[in-house]
Amino acid sequence: MQNHQNTMDVQRFIDENPLSNIQKRIIWLCFIVVAIDGFDTASIGFIAPALKSAWSLQAIDLAPLFGAGLLGLMLGAIIFGPLGDRFGRKTILVCSIFVFGHASMFSAFSSDLNTLIIWRFVTGLGLGAAMPNAISLTSEYSPTPRRSNLVTLMFCGFTLGSAIGGLSAAYLLSFIGWKGILMLGGILPLMVMPLIYFLLPESLRFLVLKNKSKEKIDKILRQILPNSLNIPHLIPTQEEKINSGLRDLFGKKYILGTILIWTSFFLSLLIIYLISSWMPTILNNHGYNIKAASWLTSVFQIGGTVGAIVIGYFMDKIGSTKMLSIAYLFGAFFLVILGLSIQNLYLPLLLLAMFGVGMGISGAQVGMNAFSSSYYPTQCRATGVSWANAVGRSGSIIGSVIGGWLMALNLSSFVIISLLAIPAIIAAFCIYMLNKMKEKIKHEKYTIA
């Protein structure tokens, strides 16, 4: 008979045991979910030049299409993302995959721009709910000393999926057309959904906090400790509570951090989505064909993947806020270089700058997801991550719309891209302030994970 006399809180249990196979499986499954999310989110920007040609559109006509999908992402994060704190991360993940998988498939059958706009909005609702719950689930199964690194590694799926979306557009567009790319974005999540349902466990911290079935909890514990006869009795981590809401994000302990995190999310996603939505079109206007423009833009996402890994590693080594500030300044420098290289059509510098911007800006955004997931406690973690993503999505909407507006003003590519260095520098300053606030809270004997 098993001995349940040993009692400890959930995070201590996660921290004191080696990373088990089930925890690695959770990270990989969440990686796959956000990779499909990245593919689906980015695909519309990569097929934009083909849509322009097929429906005889102007660049400004595509702004509502980009905006609709991002509005759906924002509302999905606000409305459905926090439901993970009430019904469980896994439950909301499965439902969101069902929604965005079917919506992406239906969008492939759109006969006009308005119909496609509606389906991209619905797709965005599903995508918006998936992201914060995948982040929360990974964070809650990660040991504290490795949390930033593991969450950023998982979130690399998003940047990698976005890059694959670009490469798919470059090499498959001529064979399956823009409808085939959207169809692919629907088939992939529906194929993955059974794996998520059967192989992904619910958050252990959520189950303990909500006093769920002891059998469910012990089943997960036995997978984490397969060779142990002493399965501990888990209790919620100190200061965590069952009921929570948006007001907790604005309590005395978290309000300033919440505002600074939201500002950073807003600014970095404004930059990322202006680039991912409009870069293929900007490069196409400078003489690059659709295939070359899609391939070059995917270098931005590849840089983001490499940057996320590097940034995640050093966040655990030298501190989250210090590393994120450096990353944003690094990205700001390469944004100016990117503008120069596009204007002068110098390909080697263009590749280097695209990669550098991806490393700095996209990599930092991945790191921000890891930071926000560790900043908030379990009872409001999905809510905190969801609202940070939602506010960020409002920045992505503005970025996607501003891109078309700036192009309509006939500004040079150098001016359009270089202007993005300003929000990158402001984001770096917000993270610097977060560090100051973190030190102050630490001095007051508060703890930020």
N, C-alpha and C positions, 0 to 999 in steps of 0.2 A: 504494500500500500504506500502511496506517495505522501510525503510529509509536506504540509502546507503551512507550517509554523513560521517559516521565514517570510517576513513582510518587508516590502520596499516600494518606493514610488516608481512610476513607469520609466521616467527618464534615467534614474539611477540604474535600473535594470538594463536598459538599452546601452548605457555607457559602460557598464562593468562586464559586458559579455562581448566576445568577438563577433564581427559581422557574419551572420549566418547565411546559408543558402537562400532562405526565404526572404531575407532582407535584400539580398542581391537581386532576387527575382522581382521584388517590388520595384526596385530602382530601374531594372530593365523594362518592365511592363509600362511604367510611367514614362520612360524614355521613348518607347514606341508610340504612346498616346500623343505626347507633345511633338514628336517627329511628324506624325500625320497632321496634327494641328498646324505645324509650321508649313508643311506642304500645301495644305488647303488655304491657309491665310495668304501665302505668298503667290499662289498660282495665278490669281487674278491680275497681279502686276506684270507677271511674265507673259501672259496671253493678251495684254492690253493692245500691243501693236497689231496683233491679228484681228482683234475685235474692231479696231479702227478701220482696218482695211475691209473687213467683211460687211460692216454696217455703214460705211462711209461717214465715220464720226470724226470730230475734232478732238484735240487733247482735252479741252475743257469739258466736253460731253461725258468723259469718263470719270470726272470728279464725283458725281453722285453715286456711281457704281462702287468706287473705293470707299466713299463715305458710308454707304448703306451697310456694307459688310462690317466696317469698323464700329458703326453705331450698334449693330447687333452684338458684336463682341463686348462693347461697353455695357449694354443692358443685360446681356447674359451673365457677365461678371457681377453686376450689381444685384440682379434679381435672383439668379439661380446659384451663383457661386457660394454665397453664404449658407445656402440650404445644406451644404456639407457639414456645417456645425450642428445642424439639427437632425439630419437623417443619415449622416455618414458620408465619408469621402467616396467610398467605392460606389454606393448607390447613385450618387449624382454623376459620377464619372460614366457609369454604364448608360444612364439616361442621356447624357450629353452626347456620347458617341453615336447613339441611335439617332438623335436629332440631326447632328451635322453630317453624318454619313448619308442619310436619305435626302437631306436638303441639297447637298452637293450633287447627288445624282440627278435630282429633279432640275437643278439649275442648268444641267447640260442640255436639256430639251427646250430651253428658252428660245422663243422665236423673235424676240425684240429686246431692246435695252431695258425697258421698264420691267418686263417679266424677270429678267436676269437680276435686276436690282432687288426685287422682292425676295427672290430665292437666296441671294447673297446675304440679305439681312437675316433670314431664318438660319442660314448656315452659321452666321456670326453668333447668334444666340446660343447655339450648341457649343461652339468653340469657346465662347466666353465662360461658360460654366465648367468646362473641362480643366482649363489651365490651373486655376487656384487650388483645385482639389488634388490634382496630381502633385503640385508643389507641396501642399500641406502633408499629403500622405508620405512622400519621400522624406520630408523634414522630420516627421514624427517617428520614423523608423531609423533615423540616422544618429549615431553617437555624437555628442556635443563637440568633441575635438575635431571631428571630420565632417561636420554638418555642411559647412559652406562648400567644401570640395565635392561632396556627394550630391548635393542639390544642384550645383552648377554642372556637374557631369551629366546628371539626368536631364537638365534643361538644355544641354547641348543638342538633344534631340530636336528641339525647335529650330535652331539655326541650321542643323544638318538637314532637317526636313525641308526648310526653305531653300537651301542650296540644291537639294535633289529636285525640288520644284522647278528651279531655274534650268538645271541640266535636262530635265524631262522636256521642258518647253523648247529648249534648244534643239534636241535631237528627235523628239517625237511629234512636234507640232506639224511638221510637214507630212507625217503619216496618219495621225489620228485627229488632227485639227484641235481647235480650242475646246470643242465639245468633249473630245476624248480625254483631254487633260482634266476637265471638271469631273467627268465620269470616273476617272482613276481616283480622284480625290474623294469620291463617295464609296467606291468599292473597298478601298484599303481599310477604312475604319470599321466597316461592317464585317470584314473578315477578322479583324482583331477583337471585336466585341465579345465573342465567346471566350477567348483567352482571358480577357479582363474579368469576365463574370465567374469563371471557374478557377482561375489561378491566382487572382489578386485578393489578399485578405483585407478586411476592414482595418482601419487604424486602431492599434492596440490602445493608444492613449484615449481615443474616442470611446471605445468599448468600456474601458475602466471608468472613465469620467461619467458615462451615462448609466453605469451599473447594469450593463448587459449580461447576458447569460454567462455563467462561470464556465460552462462547457466550451463556448466559443473562445473565450479568453485562454483557457488551458490548452485548447487545440493549437493555437498560435504559439503559445509558450513552449509546447513540446517540439514544435518545428524549429524554434530558435535554439532550444537546448535539447537536441535529440538524444543525447547520451546521459542526461541528468535524471536522477530519481527524485531530486529535491526541487519541485516546481514551486516558485515563490508565490505568495499571495500579493497581488499588486494593488496599490492605492493611488489615487490621483496625485500628480506632482503638486507640491505646496503652492498655494495661492490660486490654483485653478478651481473654477466653479462650474456648475452644471449649466446655469442659465447665463446668457450673454447677449449682447446686441451691439449695434453700431455705436451706442453711447460709450462703450468701453474703450473704443479707439480714441475718444476725446476726453478720457479721464486725465487727472493731473499727471499721472505717470507717463502717459503715452501721447498726449495731444501735440506737443511740439515735434516729436519724432514723426508722428503721422503726417503733419503738414509738410515737413521736409521730404519725407519719403514720397508723398503724393506729387510734390513739385518735381522731384527728380524723375519719377516715372513719366510724368507728363512731358517733360522736355526731351528725355531720351527717346521715347516712342514717337514723338513728333519728328525727330531726326530720322529714326529707323524707317518709318513708314513713308516719309517723303522720298527717301532713297529707294526703298524696295518697290514702291508704287510707280515712281516716275523715271528712275534711272534707265530702264530699258527704252523708254520713249525718248529721253534726252540723248542717249547714245545713238538711237536710231536717227534722230534729227541731225547728228553729227556725221552721218554716213555709214555707221555700223549696221549691218543687216540684223534681222531679228534674232538669228541664231547666235551671232557674235555678241549682240547686246545682252541676251539672256545669259550667255556663258560668263561675260564680264561681271554682270550683276551678281551672279552666284558666288563670285570670289569674295564679295562683301559678306555673304553668309558663312563661307568657309573660314574667313578671318574671325567672324563672331564665334564659331565653334572653337577654334584654337585659343582665342582670347578668353573665352569662358573657362576653359580648362586651366589656363595659366592664372587667371584672376582668382578662380576658386581656390587654387592651391595656396596662393599668397594671402588670400583673405584669412585662412586659418593660421598662417605663419606670422604675418606682420600686422594683422588687424583688418577687419572688413572695411571700415570707413576710409582708412589711409589708402588701401589698395584701390578702392573704387574712385577716390578723388584723382589719383594718378592716372587711372584708365580713362576717365572723361577728358582730362587735359591732353593725353596722348591722342585721343580721337579728334579733339578740336584741331590740333596741329595738322593731322592728316586730312581733315576736311578741306583746309585751305590748299593743301597740295593736290587733292583730288580735283578741286575746281580748276587749278592751273593746268593739270594734265589733260583734262577733257577739252579745255579751251584750245590747248596747243596740239591736241591729237598725238600725244607722245605715249605710246602704248606701254613700254616698260614701267614708266612712272605711274601710269594709270592703274596698272595691276598692283603695284606696291601700295599706292594710296588707297585703293579700294579695300585691299587686305588690311591695311592699317586702321582705316575707319571701322571696319568690321570688328577688329580686335578690341579697339578702344570703346566704341559706342555700344555695339551689339553685345560684346563681351561684358561690359559693365552692366547692361540691362539684365543679363542673366544673373550676374552677381547681386543685383538689387532684389531679384526674386528670392534668392537664397537669404539675403539679409532680412527682408521683410518677414519671411517665414519663421526666422529665429527671433525676431523682435517681439512678436505677439505670442501670448500663451495659448494653450490648446483650445480653450472654450471660445476664443474669438480669432483663432489663426486663419481659418478659411475666410472669415469675414474681412480680416485685415488685409490678407493677400488679394481677395476679390476686389475690394474697394481700391486698393492701390493699382491693380490692373485696370479697373474701370476708369479711374481718373487718367491713367496712362493712355487708355484707348481714346479718351477725348482728345488727348494730344495727337494720337495717330490720325484721328479724323481730321483735325485741323491741318496736320502735316500733309495728308493726302489731298486736301482741298487747296491748300496754299500752293502746292506744287503746280497745279493747273493754272491757278491765278497768276503766279509769278511767270510762268511760261507765256500766258496770254499778254503779259505786259512787255514781252519781248526782251526781258532781261537776259544778259549773257549767262551761260552755264557757270562761269566762274563766280559771278555775283550770287546766283541762286544757291550754289553749294557752299560757298564761303560764309554766307550769312548763317549757316547752320552751326558754325563754330561758336556763335554767341550763346545759344541755349546749352551747348556742351559745357562751356565755361561756367555758366550759372549753375548747372547740375553739379559740377565739381565743387562749387562753393557751398551748395546745400549739403553735400556729403561731409565737407569740412565742418560745417556747423553741427551736423549730426554727431561727429566725433567729439566736439566740444561739449555738447549736451550729454553724451554718453559718459564722459569723464566726470561731469557735474553730478549725474545720477549715481555713478559709482561712489563718488565722495559722500553722497547722502545715504549710502548703504542700500541703494536699489541695485537690481541686477538686470542687465540686458543680456539675454543668451547670445 
